[in-house]
Amino acid sequence: MFENNSSFIDFSSTSLTDIKFLFNLTQQLKNQFKCQIKNGKQIQNSKKTDLENIKIDLEISNKKLGNLNGDLGNLNNSNLTKLNSESSRTQVGVLAFFEPSTRTRISFEMACHRSGVKPILLDSGQSSSLEKGETLLDSILNLAAMEPDFIVIRCNADLNLREISQLISVPIINGGWGTFSHPTQALLDIFTLWEHWGEIDFKNKKLLIVGDVKHSRVASSHFELAQKMGYQVAQCGPREFLNEKPWIKVFEKLEEGLEWADAVMALRFQFERHQNISLNQENYQKEFGINTSKWAKLNREKVFLHPGPINHGIEVTSEVLKLPDSLVLAQVNNGVFIREALLRKILM
């Protein structure tokens, strides 16, 4: 699933077995957390949360996930115990967020705390040497020289995370890279659907992405992940908003796309990128915005997703978000557990 130095940049080195393993670990962590909350236990440091109590029941896992191999075979109680007690040294992760973030940044912070890792935040370059003219690359190279256990990076297209991962030995985790990719968001989206549907076989599942697909790093990662997991992805929106890859299915009318899909993901209307398009916000909402009227006309059950942030009343109305079909807050919740599982995998 990872590069040679355990970096996680995209899905190019990821197998279906890797994804199943990560989903399985995520579910185990989530179940453990719920049990601890139910029993009134406080989670302060994962080195005291008895990670060794996470027991992967292979018989149940095989029924849900199919035959797992590779890393899953190495995930046993002794390894989990070793992860918690291998050293008295405090593990440290740097969260270098050079772009604004709420859900991704805070979920990585929470994942660090639940994994027993001390997070150190560099937030949008504030109060750092970036204000003195230091380049983003120099900042990352200097952070790596301090030898943290990993660096989570959110950045624009000025950096090349793949090239940087070859320059340093510290593992890099992609926290959102330009318009190129946001793999942990795609993973939590699909984990949320797997959890909702109760199945891992996505070969007959269809995901419609509505909105500014062209500039969406989330959509880019779904196009990549879909090829690994077998689900179909289509796009819908104004022509200026669409990805130009010829193999991506396009729906010109939202209603047709909604009927086709099993899950619908709306994307934020990125005002800052579309100053000169002919379609204004009012017309966009009329043609491509999702509301309860359009949703009620659908002939079969489907679910609604949104990676956030949301422009209420433009890509989706507040009423849709209140429907039982909306899994938006479940996505946010699962984001913490997916990222915790990823961190634990890297630290093993």
KALINBEL-V930197 format. One record per residue. N is the residue number from 1. RES is the residue in one letter. PHI is phi in whole degrees, -180 to 180 (* if undefined). OMEGA is omega in whole degrees, 0 to 359 (none if undefined). NEAR is the number of other C-alpha atoms within 8 Angstrom. Layout:
BEGIN
n=N res=RES phi=PHI omega=OMEGA near=NEAR
n=N res=RES phi=PHI omega=OMEGA near=NEAR
END
This chain:
BEGIN
n=1 res=M phi=* omega=189 near=9
n=2 res=F phi=-121 omega=174 near=10
n=3 res=E phi=-72 omega=183 near=8
n=4 res=N phi=-59 omega=180 near=5
n=5 res=N phi=-97 omega=177 near=9
n=6 res=S phi=72 omega=175 near=9
n=7 res=S phi=-71 omega=177 near=12
n=8 res=F phi=-128 omega=185 near=12
n=9 res=I phi=-102 omega=180 near=11
n=10 res=D phi=-157 omega=184 near=10
n=11 res=F phi=-101 omega=185 near=11
n=12 res=S phi=-63 omega=180 near=4
n=13 res=S phi=-106 omega=186 near=8
n=14 res=T phi=-102 omega=175 near=10
n=15 res=S phi=-104 omega=176 near=8
n=16 res=L phi=-63 omega=177 near=8
n=17 res=T phi=-63 omega=177 near=9
n=18 res=D phi=-58 omega=182 near=10
n=19 res=I phi=-66 omega=178 near=10
n=20 res=K phi=-62 omega=177 near=11
n=21 res=F phi=-59 omega=182 near=11
n=22 res=L phi=-64 omega=178 near=11
n=23 res=F phi=-64 omega=180 near=10
n=24 res=N phi=-64 omega=178 near=10
n=25 res=L phi=-65 omega=178 near=10
n=26 res=T phi=-59 omega=180 near=12
n=27 res=Q phi=-65 omega=178 near=9
n=28 res=Q phi=-64 omega=179 near=11
n=29 res=L phi=-64 omega=180 near=11
n=30 res=K phi=-67 omega=179 near=9
n=31 res=N phi=-63 omega=179 near=8
n=32 res=Q phi=-63 omega=180 near=9
n=33 res=F phi=-62 omega=180 near=8
n=34 res=K phi=-63 omega=179 near=8
n=35 res=C phi=-65 omega=180 near=8
n=36 res=Q phi=-67 omega=177 near=11
n=37 res=I phi=-65 omega=180 near=9
n=38 res=K phi=-61 omega=181 near=7
n=39 res=N phi=-87 omega=177 near=6
n=40 res=G phi=77 omega=180 near=6
n=41 res=K phi=-86 omega=177 near=7
n=42 res=Q phi=-96 omega=178 near=6
n=43 res=I phi=-102 omega=181 near=8
n=44 res=Q phi=-116 omega=183 near=7
n=45 res=N phi=-149 omega=186 near=10
n=46 res=S phi=-65 omega=176 near=13
n=47 res=K phi=-73 omega=176 near=10
n=48 res=K phi=-118 omega=183 near=7
n=49 res=T phi=-100 omega=176 near=7
n=50 res=D phi=55 omega=178 near=9
n=51 res=L phi=-59 omega=180 near=11
n=52 res=E phi=-65 omega=179 near=9
n=53 res=N phi=-78 omega=174 near=6
n=54 res=I phi=-72 omega=183 near=10
n=55 res=K phi=-112 omega=178 near=8
n=56 res=I phi=-81 omega=178 near=9
n=57 res=D phi=-82 omega=187 near=6
n=58 res=L phi=-64 omega=180 near=6
n=59 res=E phi=-65 omega=178 near=6
n=60 res=I phi=-67 omega=181 near=7
n=61 res=S phi=-61 omega=181 near=11
n=62 res=N phi=-65 omega=178 near=10
n=63 res=K phi=-66 omega=183 near=7
n=64 res=K phi=-83 omega=192 near=8
n=65 res=L phi=-114 omega=185 near=11
n=66 res=G phi=87 omega=184 near=7
n=67 res=N phi=-75 omega=180 near=5
n=68 res=L phi=-97 omega=177 near=11
n=69 res=N phi=-142 omega=177 near=7
n=70 res=G phi=66 omega=187 near=7
n=71 res=D phi=-62 omega=182 near=8
n=72 res=L phi=-61 omega=179 near=8
n=73 res=G phi=-65 omega=180 near=8
n=74 res=N phi=-90 omega=182 near=7
n=75 res=L phi=-89 omega=179 near=9
n=76 res=N phi=-128 omega=186 near=9
n=77 res=N phi=-61 omega=182 near=10
n=78 res=S phi=-66 omega=179 near=7
n=79 res=N phi=-67 omega=180 near=10
n=80 res=L phi=-66 omega=177 near=12
n=81 res=T phi=-65 omega=179 near=11
n=82 res=K phi=-61 omega=179 near=8
n=83 res=L phi=-60 omega=183 near=9
n=84 res=N phi=-85 omega=189 near=10
n=85 res=S phi=-130 omega=187 near=8
n=86 res=E phi=-67 omega=184 near=6
n=87 res=S phi=-162 omega=175 near=6
n=88 res=S phi=-84 omega=179 near=5
n=89 res=R phi=-67 omega=177 near=4
n=90 res=T phi=-74 omega=177 near=7
n=91 res=Q phi=-80 omega=187 near=9
n=92 res=V phi=-128 omega=175 near=11
n=93 res=G phi=-122 omega=177 near=14
n=94 res=V phi=-97 omega=175 near=13
n=95 res=L phi=-107 omega=183 near=15
n=96 res=A phi=-99 omega=183 near=12
n=97 res=F phi=-107 omega=182 near=17
n=98 res=F phi=-91 omega=173 near=12
n=99 res=E phi=-132 omega=181 near=9
n=100 res=P phi=-61 omega=179 near=7
n=101 res=S phi=-162 omega=173 near=7
n=102 res=T phi=-115 omega=185 near=6
n=103 res=R phi=-64 omega=183 near=7
n=104 res=T phi=-65 omega=183 near=9
n=105 res=R phi=-64 omega=184 near=11
n=106 res=I phi=-69 omega=178 near=8
n=107 res=S phi=-67 omega=175 near=11
n=108 res=F phi=-67 omega=177 near=12
n=109 res=E phi=-62 omega=179 near=10
n=110 res=M phi=-64 omega=179 near=9
n=111 res=A phi=-62 omega=177 near=13
n=112 res=C phi=-61 omega=182 near=14
n=113 res=H phi=-61 omega=181 near=13
n=114 res=R phi=-71 omega=179 near=12
n=115 res=S phi=-95 omega=181 near=12
n=116 res=G phi=77 omega=182 near=10
n=117 res=V phi=-107 omega=176 near=11
n=118 res=K phi=-84 omega=179 near=10
n=119 res=P phi=-87 omega=174 near=11
n=120 res=I phi=-118 omega=189 near=8
n=121 res=L phi=-103 omega=166 near=8
n=122 res=L phi=-111 omega=192 near=12
n=123 res=D phi=-105 omega=175 near=11
n=124 res=S phi=56 omega=176 near=9
n=125 res=G phi=74 omega=181 near=11
n=126 res=Q phi=-68 omega=179 near=8
n=127 res=S phi=57 omega=177 near=6
n=128 res=S phi=-125 omega=180 near=8
n=129 res=S phi=-70 omega=174 near=9
n=130 res=L phi=-61 omega=178 near=12
n=131 res=E phi=-70 omega=179 near=9
n=132 res=K phi=-101 omega=177 near=6
n=133 res=G phi=102 omega=177 near=6
n=134 res=E phi=-67 omega=180 near=9
n=135 res=T phi=-78 omega=177 near=7
n=136 res=L phi=-61 omega=180 near=8
n=137 res=L phi=-63 omega=178 near=7
n=138 res=D phi=-62 omega=178 near=8
n=139 res=S phi=-60 omega=182 near=11
n=140 res=I phi=-68 omega=179 near=8
n=141 res=L phi=-62 omega=178 near=9
n=142 res=N phi=-70 omega=176 near=8
n=143 res=L phi=-62 omega=180 near=10
n=144 res=A phi=-65 omega=180 near=12
n=145 res=A phi=-65 omega=177 near=6
n=146 res=M phi=-81 omega=174 near=6
n=147 res=E phi=59 omega=168 near=7
n=148 res=P phi=-71 omega=180 near=12
n=149 res=D phi=-78 omega=175 near=10
n=150 res=F phi=-168 omega=175 near=11
n=151 res=I phi=-130 omega=171 near=14
n=152 res=V phi=-92 omega=184 near=13
n=153 res=I phi=-124 omega=166 near=14
n=154 res=R phi=-115 omega=186 near=12
n=155 res=C phi=-156 omega=175 near=13
n=156 res=N phi=-90 omega=185 near=10
n=157 res=A phi=-76 omega=180 near=9
n=158 res=D phi=-67 omega=178 near=6
n=159 res=L phi=-101 omega=174 near=8
n=160 res=N phi=-116 omega=185 near=7
n=161 res=L phi=-63 omega=180 near=10
n=162 res=R phi=-66 omega=178 near=7
n=163 res=E phi=-66 omega=180 near=7
n=164 res=I phi=-64 omega=181 near=8
n=165 res=S phi=-64 omega=177 near=13
n=166 res=Q phi=-87 omega=182 near=7
n=167 res=L phi=-90 omega=185 near=6
n=168 res=I phi=-126 omega=180 near=9
n=169 res=S phi=-94 omega=180 near=8
n=170 res=V phi=-75 omega=178 near=13
n=171 res=P phi=-60 omega=176 near=14
n=172 res=I phi=-109 omega=174 near=14
n=173 res=I phi=-116 omega=181 near=11
n=174 res=N phi=-74 omega=178 near=16
n=175 res=G phi=-103 omega=182 near=14
n=176 res=G phi=122 omega=188 near=11
n=177 res=W phi=-121 omega=178 near=15
n=178 res=G phi=48 omega=173 near=10
n=179 res=T phi=-98 omega=188 near=10
n=180 res=F phi=-78 omega=187 near=10
n=181 res=S phi=-166 omega=174 near=14
n=182 res=H phi=-150 omega=192 near=15
n=183 res=P phi=-64 omega=181 near=15
n=184 res=T phi=-68 omega=176 near=11
n=185 res=Q phi=-69 omega=178 near=10
n=186 res=A phi=-62 omega=179 near=13
n=187 res=L phi=-63 omega=182 near=9
n=188 res=L phi=-69 omega=176 near=12
n=189 res=D phi=-61 omega=184 near=10
n=190 res=I phi=-73 omega=175 near=8
n=191 res=F phi=-62 omega=179 near=10
n=192 res=T phi=-62 omega=178 near=12
n=193 res=L phi=-69 omega=177 near=8
n=194 res=W phi=-59 omega=180 near=10
n=195 res=E phi=-65 omega=182 near=8
n=196 res=H phi=-70 omega=182 near=6
n=197 res=W phi=-83 omega=180 near=6
n=198 res=G phi=74 omega=180 near=6
n=199 res=E phi=-153 omega=181 near=9
n=200 res=I phi=-107 omega=180 near=8
n=201 res=D phi=-80 omega=185 near=6
n=202 res=F phi=-103 omega=188 near=9
n=203 res=K phi=-64 omega=179 near=8
n=204 res=N phi=-107 omega=182 near=8
n=205 res=K phi=-94 omega=185 near=9
n=206 res=K phi=-130 omega=179 near=12
n=207 res=L phi=-114 omega=175 near=13
n=208 res=L phi=-102 omega=177 near=15
n=209 res=I phi=-108 omega=186 near=14
n=210 res=V phi=-115 omega=175 near=13
n=211 res=G phi=126 omega=186 near=16
n=212 res=D phi=-82 omega=183 near=13
n=213 res=V phi=-66 omega=185 near=15
n=214 res=K phi=-59 omega=184 near=9
n=215 res=H phi=-104 omega=186 near=7
n=216 res=S phi=-96 omega=175 near=11
n=217 res=R phi=-70 omega=177 near=13
n=218 res=V phi=-66 omega=179 near=12
n=219 res=A phi=-60 omega=180 near=11
n=220 res=S phi=-59 omega=179 near=13
n=221 res=S phi=-70 omega=177 near=15
n=222 res=H phi=-68 omega=177 near=11
n=223 res=F phi=-61 omega=180 near=9
n=224 res=E phi=-76 omega=182 near=9
n=225 res=L phi=-66 omega=180 near=10
n=226 res=A phi=-60 omega=179 near=11
n=227 res=Q phi=-70 omega=177 near=8
n=228 res=K phi=-81 omega=188 near=9
n=229 res=M phi=-101 omega=173 near=10
n=230 res=G phi=92 omega=178 near=9
n=231 res=Y phi=-81 omega=181 near=12
n=232 res=Q phi=-91 omega=178 near=10
n=233 res=V phi=-126 omega=175 near=13
n=234 res=A phi=-129 omega=181 near=13
n=235 res=Q phi=-127 omega=179 near=15
n=236 res=C phi=-149 omega=180 near=16
n=237 res=G phi=161 omega=175 near=14
n=238 res=P phi=-59 omega=182 near=9
n=239 res=R phi=-54 omega=181 near=5
n=240 res=E phi=-66 omega=185 near=6
n=241 res=F phi=-96 omega=192 near=11
n=242 res=L phi=-93 omega=172 near=13
n=243 res=N phi=-70 omega=187 near=8
n=244 res=E phi=-92 omega=179 near=6
n=245 res=K phi=-63 omega=187 near=5
n=246 res=P phi=-68 omega=184 near=5
n=247 res=W phi=-84 omega=181 near=4
n=248 res=I phi=-86 omega=181 near=10
n=249 res=K phi=-65 omega=183 near=8
n=250 res=V phi=-123 omega=171 near=7
n=251 res=F phi=-113 omega=179 near=11
n=252 res=E phi=-78 omega=179 near=8
n=253 res=K phi=-110 omega=183 near=9
n=254 res=L phi=-59 omega=183 near=11
n=255 res=E phi=-58 omega=179 near=7
n=256 res=E phi=-68 omega=179 near=9
n=257 res=G phi=-66 omega=179 near=12
n=258 res=L phi=-62 omega=178 near=10
n=259 res=E phi=-67 omega=183 near=9
n=260 res=W phi=-71 omega=194 near=7
n=261 res=A phi=-84 omega=167 near=12
n=262 res=D phi=-94 omega=178 near=11
n=263 res=A phi=-137 omega=182 near=11
n=264 res=V phi=-123 omega=177 near=14
n=265 res=M phi=-116 omega=174 near=12
n=266 res=A phi=-94 omega=178 near=13
n=267 res=L phi=-113 omega=180 near=15
n=268 res=R phi=-63 omega=171 near=11
n=269 res=F phi=-73 omega=186 near=9
n=270 res=Q phi=-87 omega=184 near=7
n=271 res=F phi=-53 omega=187 near=6
n=272 res=E phi=-66 omega=183 near=5
n=273 res=R phi=-99 omega=188 near=5
n=274 res=H phi=-131 omega=181 near=7
n=275 res=Q phi=-79 omega=190 near=6
n=276 res=N phi=-120 omega=179 near=4
n=277 res=I phi=-86 omega=184 near=7
n=278 res=S phi=-76 omega=184 near=4
n=279 res=L phi=-89 omega=178 near=7
n=280 res=N phi=-86 omega=184 near=7
n=281 res=Q phi=-63 omega=181 near=7
n=282 res=E phi=-65 omega=179 near=7
n=283 res=N phi=-69 omega=178 near=8
n=284 res=Y phi=-62 omega=181 near=12
n=285 res=Q phi=-62 omega=181 near=13
n=286 res=K phi=-67 omega=185 near=7
n=287 res=E phi=-87 omega=188 near=8
n=288 res=F phi=-125 omega=177 near=13
n=289 res=G phi=-74 omega=182 near=12
n=290 res=I phi=-101 omega=179 near=11
n=291 res=N phi=-131 omega=184 near=10
n=292 res=T phi=-67 omega=179 near=9
n=293 res=S phi=-65 omega=178 near=6
n=294 res=K phi=-67 omega=183 near=9
n=295 res=W phi=-67 omega=183 near=9
n=296 res=A phi=-68 omega=182 near=6
n=297 res=K phi=-82 omega=184 near=6
n=298 res=L phi=-71 omega=186 near=9
n=299 res=N phi=-86 omega=182 near=5
n=300 res=R phi=-146 omega=184 near=5
n=301 res=E phi=-67 omega=173 near=6
n=302 res=K phi=-154 omega=185 near=9
n=303 res=V phi=-123 omega=183 near=10
n=304 res=F phi=-114 omega=178 near=12
n=305 res=L phi=-127 omega=173 near=13
n=306 res=H phi=-157 omega=181 near=10
n=307 res=P phi=-77 omega=181 near=11
n=308 res=G phi=74 omega=354 near=6
n=309 res=P phi=-72 omega=186 near=6
n=310 res=I phi=-107 omega=169 near=9
n=311 res=N phi=-96 omega=183 near=9
n=312 res=H phi=-60 omega=177 near=8
n=313 res=G phi=86 omega=178 near=9
n=314 res=I phi=-113 omega=178 near=12
n=315 res=E phi=-79 omega=179 near=17
n=316 res=V phi=-157 omega=178 near=15
n=317 res=T phi=-89 omega=180 near=13
n=318 res=S phi=-62 omega=181 near=8
n=319 res=E phi=-65 omega=179 near=8
n=320 res=V phi=-64 omega=182 near=12
n=321 res=L phi=-65 omega=180 near=9
n=322 res=K phi=-88 omega=181 near=7
n=323 res=L phi=-71 omega=175 near=7
n=324 res=P phi=-61 omega=180 near=5
n=325 res=D phi=-73 omega=181 near=7
n=326 res=S phi=-82 omega=180 near=12
n=327 res=L phi=-110 omega=187 near=11
n=328 res=V phi=-61 omega=180 near=11
n=329 res=L phi=-71 omega=173 near=7
n=330 res=A phi=-65 omega=175 near=8
n=331 res=Q phi=-59 omega=181 near=13
n=332 res=V phi=-62 omega=179 near=9
n=333 res=N phi=-61 omega=182 near=8
n=334 res=N phi=-69 omega=179 near=11
n=335 res=G phi=-60 omega=179 near=13
n=336 res=V phi=-66 omega=185 near=12
n=337 res=F phi=-72 omega=176 near=13
n=338 res=I phi=-61 omega=182 near=14
n=339 res=R phi=-73 omega=174 near=12
n=340 res=E phi=-64 omega=179 near=14
n=341 res=A phi=-61 omega=180 near=12
n=342 res=L phi=-64 omega=179 near=9
n=343 res=L phi=-64 omega=180 near=11
n=344 res=R phi=-64 omega=178 near=9
n=345 res=K phi=-64 omega=180 near=7
n=346 res=I phi=-67 omega=184 near=8
n=347 res=L phi=-83 omega=180 near=7
n=348 res=M phi=-66 omega=none near=7
END
